[in-house]
Amino acid sequence: MTAHDRVLRRAVLSEWIKLRSVRSTYLTLLCALLMGLVLGWVDTASAAHNWPTMSAGDRAGFDPVGDCFTGFVIGQLAFGVLGVLAVSSEYRTGSIRTTFTAVPRRGTVFAAKALVIGAVALVLGECMAFTAFFLGQRNLAHAHLSVGLGDPGVLRAVTGAGLYLFVVAMVGFGLGAVIRHTAGAVAGMFGLVYLAYGLARAFDNWSYLPDHLVLSNASDVLAQTHIPPDSPRTPSLGMAFLDLALYLAVALALGAWRVRRDP
């Protein structure tokens, strides 16, 4: 193991201790769980209860997997806030100076933070996605609407929902590193996740490319088994995965540039 590897390992351990010792981490994740799981459970329970009286159109548009993740529309905000707080809180309190004194290589500090928050967000995002799926299928089973992980597209949709939460957390992390102000970074993340859809719609008369690049549109494709056919505003499955990769790469690249550039 080289000296740089040892420094990175110690930095990762330090960042892990910071993350799990802060109360806001647990409060944020609790909000994500409550909003993400409860709303999905209520939605699937409602679908199972109302299935006999649903119209043919509503039945055709029903997705037994996508409905489990209804709460993720709000729960993703908590993941984004978790990413923001992982880096912005140190700049707010000034403790980042102590961190840079202990580890002078800023790139190493940024990498350690990214590894820790990324690992936590990925594990918790996937756990939350699978939990929401199984809870939803218990409700849907009462109306004989449940599906299994072995059915076509189901495993991809569940893992895609968890992967999306991970990317949202990393986008928040990148914005926190760039803006260095918690409220500003959260506002930017909110706009990127929730408001970009309306902005992209304004360009529909010229091009549907902005719609294909909107993060929320990518999540609609990834977390469902019934992808809307021939919708010009909906990206393909491959494009949706590419969107996640682009957002992740840009967020990390900008965050690393900002951390290395300024005090």
BAVOPA-371032 format. One line per field, with one value per residue (C-alpha): residue number from 1; residue in three letters; x, y, z. Coordinates in nm, 4 decimals. Each point is the difference from the previous one (the first is absolute). Layout:
REM residues N
i	[NUM/...] .
aa	[ALA/...] .
east	[X/...] .
north	[Y/...] .
up	[Z/...] .
REM end
This chain:
REM residues 263
i	[1/2/3/4/5/6/7/8/9/10/11/12/13/14/15/16/17/18/19/20/21/22/23/24/25/26/27/28/29/30/31/32/33/34/35/36/37/38/39/40/41/42/43/44/45/46/47/48/49/50/51/52/53/54/55/56/57/58/59/60/61/62/63/64/65/66/67/68/69/70/71/72/73/74/75/76/77/78/79/80/81/82/83/84/85/86/87/88/89/90/91/92/93/94/95/96/97/98/99/100/101/102/103/104/105/106/107/108/109/110/111/112/113/114/115/116/117/118/119/120/121/122/123/124/125/126/127/128/129/130/131/132/133/134/135/136/137/138/139/140/141/142/143/144/145/146/147/148/149/150/151/152/153/154/155/156/157/158/159/160/161/162/163/164/165/166/167/168/169/170/171/172/173/174/175/176/177/178/179/180/181/182/183/184/185/186/187/188/189/190/191/192/193/194/195/196/197/198/199/200/201/202/203/204/205/206/207/208/209/210/211/212/213/214/215/216/217/218/219/220/221/222/223/224/225/226/227/228/229/230/231/232/233/234/235/236/237/238/239/240/241/242/243/244/245/246/247/248/249/250/251/252/253/254/255/256/257/258/259/260/261/262/263] .
aa	[MET/THR/ALA/HIS/ASP/ARG/VAL/LEU/ARG/ARG/ALA/VAL/LEU/SER/GLU/TRP/ILE/LYS/LEU/ARG/SER/VAL/ARG/SER/THR/TYR/LEU/THR/LEU/LEU/CYS/ALA/LEU/LEU/MET/GLY/LEU/VAL/LEU/GLY/TRP/VAL/ASP/THR/ALA/SER/ALA/ALA/HIS/ASN/TRP/PRO/THR/MET/SER/ALA/GLY/ASP/ARG/ALA/GLY/PHE/ASP/PRO/VAL/GLY/ASP/CYS/PHE/THR/GLY/PHE/VAL/ILE/GLY/GLN/LEU/ALA/PHE/GLY/VAL/LEU/GLY/VAL/LEU/ALA/VAL/SER/SER/GLU/TYR/ARG/THR/GLY/SER/ILE/ARG/THR/THR/PHE/THR/ALA/VAL/PRO/ARG/ARG/GLY/THR/VAL/PHE/ALA/ALA/LYS/ALA/LEU/VAL/ILE/GLY/ALA/VAL/ALA/LEU/VAL/LEU/GLY/GLU/CYS/MET/ALA/PHE/THR/ALA/PHE/PHE/LEU/GLY/GLN/ARG/ASN/LEU/ALA/HIS/ALA/HIS/LEU/SER/VAL/GLY/LEU/GLY/ASP/PRO/GLY/VAL/LEU/ARG/ALA/VAL/THR/GLY/ALA/GLY/LEU/TYR/LEU/PHE/VAL/VAL/ALA/MET/VAL/GLY/PHE/GLY/LEU/GLY/ALA/VAL/ILE/ARG/HIS/THR/ALA/GLY/ALA/VAL/ALA/GLY/MET/PHE/GLY/LEU/VAL/TYR/LEU/ALA/TYR/GLY/LEU/ALA/ARG/ALA/PHE/ASP/ASN/TRP/SER/TYR/LEU/PRO/ASP/HIS/LEU/VAL/LEU/SER/ASN/ALA/SER/ASP/VAL/LEU/ALA/GLN/THR/HIS/ILE/PRO/PRO/ASP/SER/PRO/ARG/THR/PRO/SER/LEU/GLY/MET/ALA/PHE/LEU/ASP/LEU/ALA/LEU/TYR/LEU/ALA/VAL/ALA/LEU/ALA/LEU/GLY/ALA/TRP/ARG/VAL/ARG/ARG/ASP/PRO] .
east	[0.0000/0.1458/0.0147/-0.2804/-0.2194/0.0540/-0.0887/-0.3157/-0.0970/0.0378/-0.1917/-0.2860/-0.0155/-0.0047/-0.2828/-0.1985/0.0325/-0.1136/-0.3026/-0.1292/0.0648/-0.2183/-0.3672/-0.1125/0.1089/-0.2490/-0.2794/0.0443/-0.0015/-0.3030/-0.1880/0.1024/-0.1280/-0.3287/-0.0799/0.1326/-0.1518/-0.3252/-0.1266/0.0803/-0.1763/-0.3090/-0.0051/0.0207/-0.2600/-0.2319/0.0592/-0.0758/-0.3165/-0.1338/0.1025/-0.3516/-0.1427/0.2886/-0.0591/0.1642/0.2338/0.1146/0.0604/0.2027/0.2195/0.0537/0.3560/0.0352/0.3627/-0.0051/-0.2884/0.2157/0.2345/-0.2562/0.1525/0.3422/-0.1183/0.0230/0.2495/0.2651/0.0156/0.1320/0.2737/0.0985/0.0119/0.2161/0.2496/0.0000/0.0546/0.2873/0.2182/-0.1705/-0.0247/0.3780/0.0285/-0.2785/0.1695/0.3546/0.1137/0.1076/0.3212/0.0836/-0.0719/0.2335/0.2680/-0.0178/-0.0133/0.1634/-0.0886/-0.3452/-0.0639/0.0460/-0.2472/-0.2579/0.0507/-0.0410/-0.3217/-0.1353/0.0803/-0.1700/-0.3167/-0.0191/0.0257/-0.2594/-0.2412/0.0356/-0.0539/-0.2887/-0.1555/-0.0051/-0.1241/-0.2775/-0.0951/-0.0220/-0.1899/-0.2510/-0.0411/-0.0691/-0.2379/-0.1892/-0.0233/-0.1566/-0.2805/-0.0389/-0.0118/-0.3455/-0.1287/0.2216/0.2040/0.3389/0.3113/0.3304/0.3608/0.0330/-0.2680/0.1178/0.1398/-0.0799/0.3528/0.1276/-0.2726/0.0606/0.3769/-0.0476/-0.2115/0.2747/0.2663/-0.1980/-0.0040/0.3762/0.0497/-0.2251/0.2103/0.3189/-0.1469/-0.0766/0.3547/0.1434/-0.2194/0.1001/0.3668/-0.0528/-0.2342/0.1243/-0.3195/-0.2598/-0.3121/0.1348/0.1086/-0.3334/-0.1836/0.2147/-0.0591/-0.3751/-0.0078/0.2016/-0.2162/-0.3473/-0.0042/0.2092/-0.2988/-0.2007/0.3003/0.0589/-0.3659/0.0498/0.2328/-0.2376/-0.0738/0.3690/0.1398/-0.0820/0.3639/-0.0420/-0.2845/0.2285/0.2635/-0.2308/0.0897/-0.3597/-0.0915/0.2879/-0.1292/-0.3472/0.1523/0.2423/-0.2429/-0.2856/-0.0607/-0.2649/0.1952/-0.2379/0.0253/0.0838/0.0047/0.2254/0.0719/0.1079/0.3616/0.0816/0.1211/0.3570/-0.0275/-0.1384/0.3054/0.2218/-0.1736/0.0890/0.3621/0.0194/-0.1489/0.2336/0.3097/-0.0789/-0.0866/0.3227/0.2149/-0.1312/0.0243/0.3604/0.0926/-0.1515/0.1632/0.3444/-0.0328/-0.1059/0.0652] .
north	[0.0000/0.3361/0.3086/0.1605/-0.3062/0.0136/0.3698/-0.0657/-0.2885/0.2164/0.2817/-0.2373/-0.1243/0.3582/0.0963/-0.3069/0.0982/0.3544/-0.1200/-0.2453/0.2325/0.2831/-0.0019/0.1503/-0.3179/-0.2128/0.2579/0.0345/-0.3745/-0.0407/0.2537/-0.1865/-0.3286/0.1428/0.1864/-0.2627/-0.3088/0.1229/0.1780/-0.2967/-0.2348/0.2222/0.0268/-0.3753/-0.0666/0.2459/-0.1617/-0.3469/0.1227/0.1954/-0.2442/-0.1470/0.3470/0.1371/0.0978/-0.1913/0.2934/0.0136/-0.3731/0.0203/0.2721/-0.1765/-0.1101/-0.2489/0.1020/0.3720/0.0595/-0.1344/0.2944/0.2805/0.1316/0.0304/0.3175/0.1642/-0.2347/0.0857/0.3490/-0.1449/-0.1866/0.3212/0.1875/-0.2763/0.0508/0.3772/-0.0197/-0.2453/0.2806/0.3393/-0.0336/0.0032/0.3180/0.1593/-0.0729/0.0608/-0.3478/-0.0651/0.1877/-0.2616/-0.2733/0.1552/0.0450/-0.3693/-0.1040/0.2727/-0.1698/0.1330/-0.2531/-0.2760/0.1688/0.0326/-0.3610/-0.1252/0.1975/-0.1218/-0.3630/0.0133/0.1836/-0.1995/-0.3353/0.0995/0.1391/-0.3016/-0.2588/0.1850/0.0875/-0.3626/-0.1193/0.2580/-0.0983/-0.3716/0.0690/0.2222/-0.2680/-0.2832/0.2109/0.1002/-0.3562/-0.1111/0.2483/-0.0870/-0.3724/0.0451/0.0978/-0.2546/0.2823/-0.0784/-0.0825/-0.1637/0.1017/-0.2677/0.1524/0.1952/0.3418/-0.0168/-0.0406/0.2689/0.2411/-0.0595/0.0360/0.3002/0.1741/-0.0486/0.1132/0.3160/0.0895/-0.0498/0.2387/0.2642/-0.0181/0.0426/0.2925/0.1626/-0.0763/0.1646/0.3071/0.0262/-0.0010/0.2611/0.2395/-0.0651/0.1402/-0.2451/0.1985/0.0970/-0.3535/-0.1466/0.2595/-0.0867/-0.3708/0.0584/0.1936/-0.2611/-0.2891/0.1571/0.3147/-0.1124/-0.1919/0.3181/0.1762/-0.2864/0.0075/0.3594/-0.1264/-0.2658/0.2015/-0.0087/-0.3233/-0.2836/-0.0406/0.2104/-0.2338/-0.2985/0.1573/0.0807/-0.2104/-0.0604/-0.1297/-0.2459/-0.1265/-0.0564/-0.2338/-0.1793/-0.0716/-0.1428/-0.3168/0.1545/0.2686/0.2334/-0.0943/0.2549/0.2973/0.2692/0.1491/-0.3291/-0.1122/-0.3547/-0.2407/0.0341/0.3796/-0.0050/-0.1893/0.2382/0.2933/-0.1375/-0.0484/0.3551/0.1597/-0.2019/0.0853/0.3712/0.0354/-0.1680/0.1818/0.3439/-0.0774/-0.1190/0.3055/0.2373/-0.1679/0.0080/0.3528/0.2158/0.0007] .
up	[0.0000/-0.1048/0.2203/-0.2018/0.0492/0.3743/0.0080/-0.2027/0.2266/0.3115/-0.1687/-0.0883/0.3587/0.1259/-0.2367/0.1045/0.3658/-0.0830/-0.1938/0.2589/0.2941/-0.1324/0.1023/-0.3298/-0.1798/0.1904/-0.0196/-0.3748/-0.0580/0.2256/-0.2110/-0.3150/0.1422/0.1231/-0.3185/-0.2368/0.1586/0.1517/-0.3095/-0.2216/0.2397/0.0051/-0.3789/-0.0594/0.2698/-0.1704/-0.3394/0.1350/0.1733/-0.2999/-0.2722/-0.0522/-0.0706/-0.2076/-0.3607/-0.2826/-0.0633/0.3618/0.0011/-0.3202/0.1493/0.3332/0.0734/0.2890/0.0514/-0.0707/0.2409/0.2841/-0.0477/0.0076/0.3220/-0.1604/-0.1705/0.3426/0.1673/-0.2576/0.1480/0.3254/-0.1886/-0.1752/0.3298/0.1477/-0.2821/0.0470/0.3768/-0.0410/-0.1300/0.0542/0.3786/0.0381/-0.2034/0.2051/0.3322/-0.1262/0.1049/-0.3591/0.0816/0.2623/-0.2526/-0.2572/0.2649/0.0876/-0.3676/-0.2141/-0.3295/-0.0698/-0.2705/0.2571/0.2353/-0.2757/-0.1101/0.3571/0.0482/-0.3349/0.0783/0.3400/-0.1013/-0.3224/0.1764/0.2610/-0.2594/-0.2298/0.2749/0.1609/-0.3350/-0.1117/0.3397/-0.0120/-0.3560/0.0787/0.3229/-0.1809/-0.2673/0.2429/0.2095/-0.3114/-0.1280/0.3282/-0.0604/-0.3666/0.0734/0.1535/-0.3460/-0.1792/-0.1561/0.1512/-0.1999/0.0923/-0.0476/-0.2654/-0.2228/-0.3070/0.0848/0.3721/0.1405/-0.2355/0.1133/0.3717/-0.0228/-0.2284/0.2643/0.2586/-0.2453/-0.0676/0.3716/0.0090/-0.2940/0.1580/0.3175/-0.2022/-0.1924/0.3341/0.1112/-0.3107/0.0406/0.3656/-0.0988/-0.2718/0.1822/0.3582/0.1466/0.1244/-0.0901/-0.3410/-0.0850/0.1123/-0.2102/-0.3000/0.0498/0.0381/-0.3243/-0.1857/0.1176/0.0062/-0.2138/-0.2967/-0.1369/-0.0573/-0.1524/-0.2435/-0.1079/-0.1135/-0.2761/-0.1346/-0.3142/-0.0941/0.1434/0.2368/0.1011/0.3192/0.1042/-0.0507/0.2253/0.2916/0.3025/0.1072/-0.3475/0.0208/0.3341/-0.1478/-0.2569/0.2298/0.2841/-0.2083/-0.1939/-0.2258/-0.1834/-0.1906/-0.3701/-0.2688/0.2362/-0.1503/0.3427/0.1580/-0.0380/-0.0984/0.2660/-0.1218/-0.0038/0.3559/0.1253/-0.1961/0.1707/0.3427/-0.1061/-0.1370/0.3114/0.2204/-0.2041/-0.0276/0.3707/0.1110/-0.2554/0.0946/0.3710/-0.0310/-0.2069/0.2557/0.2995/-0.1610/-0.1350/0.2970/0.3763] .
REM end
